[in-house]
Amino acid sequence: MKIPTYVKLANIPNKGKGLVSKKHMKKGEMVLKFDQGVTIRPNSTASITALQIDEDTFLDSEPTQIRDFLNHSCMPNVRIDFDKMGCFSIRAIKPGDEITFSYVTTEYDLAIKNEAFQCFCGEKNCIGIVKGFKHLNKEHQIKLKPLLTPYLLRKLH
């Protein structure tokens, strides 16, 4: 597994391993490129770290890639962009900050495969149990609009 020089893999309390920035990153900067080990799979064979592209299409990693260690936060600092095949900062990131995205901006229904989980982000707007975009109220879904993947944008309308 190749680890970019500007991030480190670290133990994150209550989350396991996660990515931490080693440098300042500006808003809009590409943080990770999804260019190696990318596999497109149906839901039935996708791993737990796969990202949902469409109803039954997932972007998966083979073998394990550094992007598989992006943890969830209800107040993320990156968003996933499938058109540019990477994740981009949505605000400035400082050295020592954990690099996170909101799983509900890519996953429609984690509960369907019993993959829902308790969130430990500690943010005041924490959703508690992360079940997927489908399980958020309409107001919360609309607030997430700038971070949503094309598939979830279609679900919003």
Z-matrix of the N, CA and C atoms (Angstrom, degrees):
N
C 1 1.453
C 2 1.527 1 108.27
N 3 1.314 2 115.21 1 126.99
C 4 1.461 3 121.17 2 179.82
C 5 1.527 4 109.18 3 -89.31
N 6 1.351 5 116.36 4 126.37
C 7 1.462 6 121.81 5 178.22
C 8 1.521 7 108.11 6 -109.65
N 9 1.345 8 117.69 7 119.75
C 10 1.464 9 119.47 8 177.65
C 11 1.530 10 110.63 9 -57.73
N 12 1.322 11 117.13 10 149.99
C 13 1.467 12 121.57 11 -175.98
C 14 1.524 13 112.76 12 -66.36
N 15 1.320 14 118.16 13 -19.79
C 16 1.463 15 121.47 14 -174.90
C 17 1.536 16 113.65 15 -93.44
N 18 1.336 17 117.23 16 3.21
C 19 1.465 18 121.24 17 174.77
C 20 1.522 19 109.14 18 -132.11
N 21 1.324 20 115.31 19 159.68
C 22 1.457 21 119.66 20 173.54
C 23 1.516 22 108.68 21 -134.19
N 24 1.307 23 115.03 22 150.72
C 25 1.457 24 122.56 23 175.10
C 26 1.518 25 106.33 24 -87.59
N 27 1.334 26 116.98 25 125.88
C 28 1.463 27 120.96 26 -175.27
C 29 1.525 28 110.04 27 -137.77
N 30 1.316 29 116.12 28 159.59
C 31 1.458 30 121.31 29 172.57
C 32 1.524 31 107.92 30 -80.72
N 33 1.321 32 115.82 31 124.29
C 34 1.462 33 122.52 32 -178.65
C 35 1.532 34 107.94 33 -108.63
N 36 1.336 35 118.07 34 125.12
C 37 1.464 36 119.81 35 -179.53
C 38 1.536 37 112.64 36 -51.87
N 39 1.311 38 116.69 37 132.60
C 40 1.466 39 126.02 38 179.17
C 41 1.523 40 115.15 39 66.52
N 42 1.330 41 118.33 40 2.09
C 43 1.463 42 120.95 41 -176.67
C 44 1.522 43 113.46 42 -123.48
N 45 1.314 44 118.56 43 -18.32
C 46 1.462 45 120.33 44 -173.46
C 47 1.512 46 109.73 45 88.88
N 48 1.308 47 116.90 46 -143.83
C 49 1.468 48 120.86 47 -179.04
C 50 1.526 49 110.02 48 -80.10
N 51 1.321 50 114.65 49 144.50
C 52 1.453 51 121.22 50 178.67
C 53 1.508 52 110.22 51 -152.78
N 54 1.324 53 115.61 52 174.42
C 55 1.464 54 121.62 53 -179.25
C 56 1.519 55 110.47 54 -100.01
N 57 1.323 56 115.84 55 136.21
C 58 1.458 57 122.62 56 178.68
C 59 1.530 58 107.85 57 -125.33
N 60 1.318 59 115.56 58 136.27
C 61 1.466 60 120.69 59 179.87
C 62 1.523 61 110.62 60 -73.78
N 63 1.321 62 115.28 61 141.58
C 64 1.463 63 121.68 62 175.06
C 65 1.528 64 111.04 63 -107.15
N 66 1.358 65 117.20 64 1.53
C 67 1.463 66 120.52 65 -178.81
C 68 1.523 67 110.38 66 -146.49
N 69 1.320 68 115.70 67 166.29
C 70 1.460 69 121.49 68 173.29
C 71 1.529 70 108.22 69 -73.24
N 72 1.309 71 115.94 70 136.75
C 73 1.461 72 121.03 71 174.87
C 74 1.526 73 108.00 72 -128.75
N 75 1.313 74 115.34 73 137.34
C 76 1.462 75 121.25 74 -179.67
C 77 1.527 76 110.35 75 -85.12
N 78 1.319 77 115.43 76 158.22
C 79 1.458 78 121.52 77 173.76
C 80 1.527 79 108.71 78 -57.10
N 81 1.329 80 116.37 79 133.98
C 82 1.458 81 121.80 80 178.51
C 83 1.514 82 115.01 81 89.94
N 84 1.320 83 117.39 82 -3.68
C 85 1.463 84 121.43 83 -178.27
C 86 1.532 85 110.75 84 -78.05
N 87 1.343 86 115.77 85 140.65
C 88 1.462 87 118.75 86 174.03
C 89 1.528 88 107.87 87 -69.64
N 90 1.326 89 116.02 88 126.19
C 91 1.456 90 121.31 89 -178.41
C 92 1.528 91 110.46 90 -96.53
N 93 1.318 92 116.67 91 -44.12
C 94 1.466 93 121.87 92 176.42
C 95 1.513 94 109.03 93 -139.53
N 96 1.322 95 116.15 94 140.01
C 97 1.470 96 122.02 95 175.23
C 98 1.521 97 107.59 96 -103.11
N 99 1.329 98 115.37 97 135.29
C 100 1.463 99 120.94 98 178.93
C 101 1.523 100 108.52 99 -95.15
N 102 1.333 101 116.99 100 74.14
C 103 1.455 102 119.53 101 -173.73
C 104 1.522 103 114.41 102 -118.75
N 105 1.313 104 117.31 103 -3.33
C 106 1.463 105 119.19 104 179.83
C 107 1.525 106 109.85 105 -129.18
N 108 1.306 107 116.27 106 144.82
C 109 1.454 108 121.26 107 175.69
C 110 1.512 109 115.00 108 64.78
N 111 1.336 110 117.32 109 24.31
C 112 1.462 111 121.36 110 -178.31
C 113 1.518 112 110.21 111 -84.09
N 114 1.310 113 115.30 112 129.33
C 115 1.458 114 121.90 113 178.09
C 116 1.520 115 108.12 114 -132.56
N 117 1.321 116 116.41 115 135.24
C 118 1.459 117 121.26 116 175.32
C 119 1.528 118 107.27 117 -96.56
N 120 1.335 119 116.03 118 127.23
C 121 1.466 120 120.28 119 -176.64
C 122 1.526 121 111.21 120 -135.79
N 123 1.322 122 116.07 121 156.22
C 124 1.466 123 119.14 122 170.04
C 125 1.530 124 109.21 123 -76.02
N 126 1.309 125 116.46 124 161.10
C 127 1.458 126 122.55 125 -178.86
C 128 1.527 127 112.48 126 -53.73
N 129 1.319 128 117.08 127 -37.01
C 130 1.467 129 121.15 128 -175.66
C 131 1.525 130 113.46 129 -62.78
N 132 1.352 131 117.74 130 -24.34
C 133 1.468 132 120.23 131 -179.31
C 134 1.527 133 113.36 132 -118.38
N 135 1.328 134 117.57 133 2.21
C 136 1.468 135 121.09 134 -178.58
C 137 1.521 136 110.56 135 -73.06
N 138 1.330 137 115.85 136 144.66
C 139 1.464 138 120.99 137 177.72
C 140 1.525 139 109.95 138 -77.62
N 141 1.310 140 116.07 139 169.90
C 142 1.461 141 121.48 140 179.75
C 143 1.529 142 112.04 141 -66.20
N 144 1.329 143 118.21 142 -20.15
C 145 1.465 144 121.27 143 179.53
C 146 1.533 145 112.87 144 -94.22
N 147 1.328 146 117.69 145 1.60
C 148 1.461 147 121.43 146 -179.66
C 149 1.529 148 110.55 147 -67.14
N 150 1.323 149 115.97 148 151.10
C 151 1.458 150 122.87 149 178.46
C 152 1.520 151 109.48 150 -107.08
N 153 1.322 152 116.88 151 132.21
C 154 1.462 153 121.05 152 -176.46
C 155 1.527 154 111.10 153 -76.31
N 156 1.329 155 114.77 154 125.26
C 157 1.464 156 121.89 155 178.27
C 158 1.524 157 110.60 156 -98.66
N 159 1.323 158 116.51 157 -39.03
C 160 1.458 159 122.46 158 -178.86
C 161 1.515 160 108.31 159 -151.67
N 162 1.321 161 116.62 160 -172.71
C 163 1.473 162 121.19 161 -174.89
C 164 1.532 163 112.60 162 -47.80
N 165 1.314 164 117.11 163 -49.43
C 166 1.466 165 120.40 164 -178.32
C 167 1.536 166 111.34 165 -131.30
N 168 1.326 167 116.45 166 33.64
C 169 1.461 168 121.22 167 -179.49
C 170 1.524 169 109.00 168 -129.29
N 171 1.339 170 115.13 169 128.40
C 172 1.460 171 120.94 170 -176.42
C 173 1.525 172 110.78 171 -129.81
N 174 1.326 173 116.20 172 143.43
C 175 1.449 174 123.04 173 173.06
C 176 1.526 175 106.44 174 -91.11
N 177 1.301 176 116.33 175 116.98
C 178 1.456 177 121.76 176 -175.70
C 179 1.518 178 109.49 177 -119.94
N 180 1.307 179 116.07 178 167.33
C 181 1.470 180 122.05 179 -179.36
C 182 1.514 181 109.86 180 -115.06
N 183 1.306 182 114.53 181 137.71
C 184 1.462 183 119.25 182 176.50
C 185 1.518 184 108.76 183 -150.31
N 186 1.289 185 120.51 184 115.76
C 187 1.463 186 126.62 185 -7.10
C 188 1.527 187 109.90 186 -73.59
N 189 1.333 188 117.15 187 -169.33
C 190 1.464 189 121.49 188 179.91
C 191 1.524 190 110.60 189 -52.28
N 192 1.328 191 115.77 190 133.38
C 193 1.462 192 122.76 191 179.78
C 194 1.523 193 109.38 192 -117.20
N 195 1.309 194 116.84 193 163.27
C 196 1.466 195 121.78 194 -178.61
C 197 1.526 196 111.19 195 -59.25
N 198 1.318 197 118.75 196 -32.91
C 199 1.466 198 121.59 197 179.89
C 200 1.530 199 112.32 198 -63.27
N 201 1.338 200 116.92 199 -21.14
C 202 1.469 201 120.13 200 178.49
C 203 1.524 202 111.95 201 -67.12
N 204 1.331 203 117.60 202 -10.33
C 205 1.462 204 121.39 203 -179.07
C 206 1.526 205 112.58 204 -102.70
N 207 1.334 206 117.28 205 14.05
C 208 1.460 207 120.79 206 172.88
C 209 1.523 208 108.01 207 -75.26
N 210 1.318 209 116.72 208 114.45
C 211 1.463 210 121.07 209 179.99
C 212 1.518 211 111.38 210 -86.11
N 213 1.320 212 114.42 211 163.61
C 214 1.466 213 122.57 212 176.79
C 215 1.522 214 111.02 213 -80.65
N 216 1.315 215 115.64 214 146.71
C 217 1.457 216 123.07 215 166.07
C 218 1.518 217 107.59 216 -147.09
N 219 1.320 218 116.57 217 145.21
C 220 1.459 219 121.07 218 175.21
C 221 1.532 220 110.89 219 -76.80
N 222 1.337 221 116.48 220 -10.64
C 223 1.464 222 122.99 221 174.68
C 224 1.532 223 106.85 222 -128.81
N 225 1.349 224 116.83 223 70.27
C 226 1.467 225 121.11 224 -172.92
C 227 1.520 226 112.60 225 -70.70
N 228 1.346 227 115.27 226 165.42
C 229 1.463 228 119.27 227 174.78
C 230 1.532 229 112.19 228 -117.25
N 231 1.340 230 117.20 229 -0.16
C 232 1.464 231 120.85 230 172.43
C 233 1.523 232 110.31 231 -135.03
N 234 1.315 233 114.59 232 160.19
C 235 1.471 234 121.67 233 173.88
C 236 1.519 235 107.99 234 -127.23
N 237 1.323 236 115.60 235 153.94
C 238 1.459 237 122.19 236 178.81
C 239 1.522 238 108.71 237 -90.14
N 240 1.331 239 116.62 238 135.10
C 241 1.458 240 122.25 239 177.26
C 242 1.529 241 108.01 240 -127.80
N 243 1.329 242 115.84 241 105.30
C 244 1.465 243 120.31 242 -178.63
C 245 1.525 244 112.17 243 -73.38
N 246 1.341 245 118.46 244 -27.05
C 247 1.458 246 120.53 245 178.03
C 248 1.526 247 111.01 246 -65.20
N 249 1.328 248 116.64 247 -38.22
C 250 1.464 249 121.52 248 -179.51
C 251 1.529 250 111.79 249 -100.57
N 252 1.342 251 116.53 250 2.61
C 253 1.470 252 123.61 251 176.97
C 254 1.532 253 112.45 252 50.53
N 255 1.322 254 114.91 253 59.16
C 256 1.453 255 119.55 254 176.94
C 257 1.506 256 111.84 255 -172.54
N 258 1.324 257 115.39 256 -174.76
C 259 1.458 258 119.80 257 173.01
C 260 1.517 259 108.27 258 -120.71
N 261 1.339 260 114.82 259 144.58
C 262 1.460 261 122.82 260 -172.59
C 263 1.517 262 110.09 261 -127.64
N 264 1.328 263 115.49 262 142.31
C 265 1.461 264 120.08 263 -179.49
C 266 1.532 265 109.70 264 -68.42
N 267 1.325 266 114.90 265 138.86
C 268 1.465 267 120.28 266 178.35
C 269 1.530 268 110.78 267 -104.63
N 270 1.313 269 115.87 268 -2.75
C 271 1.462 270 123.65 269 171.89
C 272 1.527 271 106.68 270 -160.02
N 273 1.312 272 116.79 271 172.64
C 274 1.463 273 120.04 272 178.77
C 275 1.532 274 109.96 273 -62.36
N 276 1.315 275 115.65 274 142.54
C 277 1.466 276 122.87 275 177.49
C 278 1.519 277 106.87 276 -120.38
N 279 1.327 278 115.88 277 131.52
C 280 1.464 279 121.14 278 -178.88
C 281 1.527 280 110.26 279 -101.69
N 282 1.328 281 117.01 280 158.59
C 283 1.465 282 119.28 281 173.28
C 284 1.536 283 109.13 282 -57.25
N 285 1.321 284 115.61 283 134.97
C 286 1.461 285 121.21 284 -178.39
C 287 1.513 286 113.83 285 95.26
N 288 1.345 287 118.36 286 -14.17
C 289 1.466 288 121.36 287 177.28
C 290 1.522 289 110.05 288 -74.42
N 291 1.337 290 116.16 289 137.24
C 292 1.456 291 119.62 290 171.56
C 293 1.525 292 108.10 291 -71.75
N 294 1.307 293 117.02 292 139.62
C 295 1.466 294 122.59 293 177.94
C 296 1.525 295 107.32 294 -93.32
N 297 1.334 296 115.70 295 118.31
C 298 1.464 297 120.75 296 -174.11
C 299 1.524 298 110.97 297 -136.41
N 300 1.327 299 114.85 298 157.68
C 301 1.460 300 120.41 299 168.94
C 302 1.524 301 107.72 300 -134.81
N 303 1.295 302 116.26 301 164.91
C 304 1.462 303 120.80 302 179.21
C 305 1.521 304 108.64 303 -90.12
N 306 1.320 305 115.97 304 117.15
C 307 1.462 306 120.17 305 -178.61
C 308 1.527 307 112.06 306 -60.92
N 309 1.331 308 117.13 307 -26.17
C 310 1.472 309 119.00 308 -179.64
C 311 1.523 310 111.91 309 -75.14
N 312 1.341 311 118.51 310 -1.81
C 313 1.467 312 121.27 311 175.10
C 314 1.527 313 111.95 312 -91.57
N 315 1.343 314 116.62 313 -5.73
C 316 1.470 315 120.37 314 176.24
C 317 1.528 316 112.68 315 -126.90
N 318 1.312 317 117.90 316 -24.71
C 319 1.469 318 121.10 317 -172.88
C 320 1.524 319 111.07 318 -107.92
N 321 1.336 320 116.40 319 123.65
C 322 1.456 321 120.82 320 -178.04
C 323 1.528 322 112.29 321 -76.49
N 324 1.332 323 117.58 322 -47.02
C 325 1.467 324 119.18 323 -175.37
C 326 1.528 325 110.76 324 -147.50
N 327 1.320 326 116.63 325 89.10
C 328 1.471 327 121.34 326 177.40
C 329 1.527 328 111.52 327 -69.85
N 330 1.297 329 116.70 328 -25.77
C 331 1.467 330 120.53 329 -177.18
C 332 1.527 331 112.14 330 -67.66
N 333 1.327 332 117.81 331 -25.71
C 334 1.461 333 120.94 332 -176.48
C 335 1.531 334 112.58 333 -61.69
N 336 1.338 335 116.82 334 -30.97
C 337 1.468 336 120.13 335 177.99
C 338 1.539 337 111.06 336 -110.21
N 339 1.328 338 115.73 337 22.81
C 340 1.466 339 121.73 338 -178.79
C 341 1.530 340 112.00 339 56.60
N 342 1.339 341 116.95 340 39.05
C 343 1.458 342 121.65 341 179.72
C 344 1.527 343 112.31 342 -106.79
N 345 1.342 344 117.68 343 8.45
C 346 1.462 345 120.82 344 175.25
C 347 1.526 346 107.93 345 -64.45
N 348 1.337 347 116.66 346 152.15
C 349 1.463 348 119.89 347 -177.70
C 350 1.522 349 111.16 348 -151.33
N 351 1.318 350 115.22 349 159.74
C 352 1.461 351 122.51 350 176.17
C 353 1.522 352 109.18 351 -75.61
N 354 1.316 353 117.02 352 129.74
C 355 1.459 354 121.72 353 178.16
C 356 1.524 355 109.40 354 -85.28
N 357 1.314 356 115.49 355 138.59
C 358 1.461 357 122.24 356 177.21
C 359 1.531 358 111.45 357 -121.34
N 360 1.341 359 117.23 358 28.51
C 361 1.467 360 119.39 359 -176.37
C 362 1.530 361 112.73 360 -69.16
N 363 1.315 362 117.45 361 -27.69
C 364 1.459 363 120.71 362 178.58
C 365 1.513 364 115.14 363 78.71
N 366 1.321 365 118.12 364 6.05
C 367 1.468 366 121.37 365 179.40
C 368 1.526 367 110.32 366 -76.07
N 369 1.335 368 116.75 367 151.30
C 370 1.465 369 119.62 368 -178.72
C 371 1.532 370 111.97 369 -66.39
N 372 1.323 371 117.76 370 -23.84
C 373 1.460 372 121.71 371 178.68
C 374 1.539 373 112.22 372 -96.70
N 375 1.329 374 117.72 373 19.30
C 376 1.467 375 122.40 374 -176.58
C 377 1.528 376 110.90 375 -57.05
N 378 1.326 377 116.40 376 135.83
C 379 1.464 378 120.80 377 -179.42
C 380 1.532 379 112.65 378 -84.41
N 381 1.320 380 117.58 379 -5.88
C 382 1.473 381 120.84 380 176.67
C 383 1.512 382 112.57 381 84.09
N 384 1.319 383 116.95 382 -89.93
C 385 1.461 384 122.09 383 177.53
C 386 1.528 385 107.99 384 -97.38
N 387 1.329 386 116.64 385 123.40
C 388 1.467 387 121.97 386 179.80
C 389 1.522 388 107.55 387 -89.21
N 390 1.339 389 115.45 388 109.12
C 391 1.468 390 121.63 389 -177.43
C 392 1.519 391 112.91 390 -113.64
N 393 1.336 392 117.17 391 -16.37
C 394 1.455 393 121.33 392 -177.40
C 395 1.510 394 111.69 393 120.78
N 396 1.322 395 115.33 394 165.50
C 397 1.459 396 123.85 395 -177.32
C 398 1.523 397 112.17 396 -55.62
N 399 1.303 398 117.47 397 -40.01
C 400 1.465 399 123.38 398 -178.44
C 401 1.527 400 112.17 399 -54.41
N 402 1.320 401 117.18 400 -31.79
C 403 1.459 402 121.99 401 -172.30
C 404 1.531 403 113.76 402 -92.54
N 405 1.329 404 117.78 403 2.83
C 406 1.464 405 121.49 404 177.38
C 407 1.522 406 109.55 405 -88.21
N 408 1.333 407 116.92 406 151.32
C 409 1.460 408 118.06 407 174.98
C 410 1.529 409 109.10 408 -72.03
N 411 1.310 410 116.77 409 160.47
C 412 1.470 411 122.80 410 -174.23
C 413 1.529 412 111.76 411 -57.15
N 414 1.333 413 117.00 412 -39.31
C 415 1.461 414 120.86 413 -179.90
C 416 1.531 415 110.98 414 -61.14
N 417 1.312 416 116.58 415 -44.16
C 418 1.467 417 120.58 416 179.41
C 419 1.536 418 109.98 417 -67.42
N 420 1.320 419 117.45 418 -41.20
C 421 1.464 420 120.86 419 177.59
C 422 1.527 421 111.05 420 -57.61
N 423 1.314 422 117.12 421 -43.32
C 424 1.465 423 121.77 422 -179.13
C 425 1.534 424 110.69 423 -65.98
N 426 1.328 425 118.08 424 -39.18
C 427 1.468 426 121.39 425 178.06
C 428 1.526 427 111.68 426 -61.58
N 429 1.323 428 116.74 427 -30.50
C 430 1.468 429 121.53 428 -178.80
C 431 1.533 430 113.35 429 -82.53
N 432 1.309 431 117.88 430 -5.02
C 433 1.465 432 122.41 431 -172.69
C 434 1.533 433 114.38 432 -46.45
N 435 1.354 434 120.51 433 -44.89
C 436 1.477 435 119.31 434 -179.29
C 437 1.533 436 114.18 435 -64.93
N 438 1.325 437 117.58 436 -16.19
C 439 1.467 438 121.42 437 -176.45
C 440 1.521 439 113.10 438 -103.02
N 441 1.322 440 117.66 439 -7.96
C 442 1.460 441 121.48 440 -172.23
C 443 1.525 442 113.41 441 -74.67
N 444 1.318 443 114.59 442 147.93
C 445 1.461 444 121.46 443 172.90
C 446 1.531 445 108.47 444 -75.90
N 447 1.336 446 118.44 445 161.35
C 448 1.466 447 120.43 446 -179.60
C 449 1.533 448 113.61 447 -53.96
N 450 1.308 449 117.91 448 -39.63
C 451 1.465 450 121.73 449 179.14
C 452 1.536 451 110.70 450 -59.75
N 453 1.317 452 117.66 451 -47.18
C 454 1.469 453 119.67 452 -178.98
C 455 1.506 454 111.84 453 -73.90
N 456 1.319 455 118.60 454 -27.70
C 457 1.471 456 120.47 455 172.75
C 458 1.529 457 110.71 456 -61.37
N 459 1.330 458 115.78 457 -40.26
C 460 1.466 459 119.30 458 177.13
C 461 1.529 460 110.65 459 -64.75
N 462 1.321 461 117.45 460 -36.71
C 463 1.474 462 121.44 461 179.29
C 464 1.536 463 111.11 462 -68.21
N 465 1.326 464 117.32 463 -27.73
C 466 1.454 465 122.22 464 -178.72
C 467 1.533 466 111.63 465 -67.94
N 468 1.307 467 117.11 466 -32.54
C 469 1.471 468 120.67 467 -175.48
C 470 1.487 469 113.94 468 -88.86
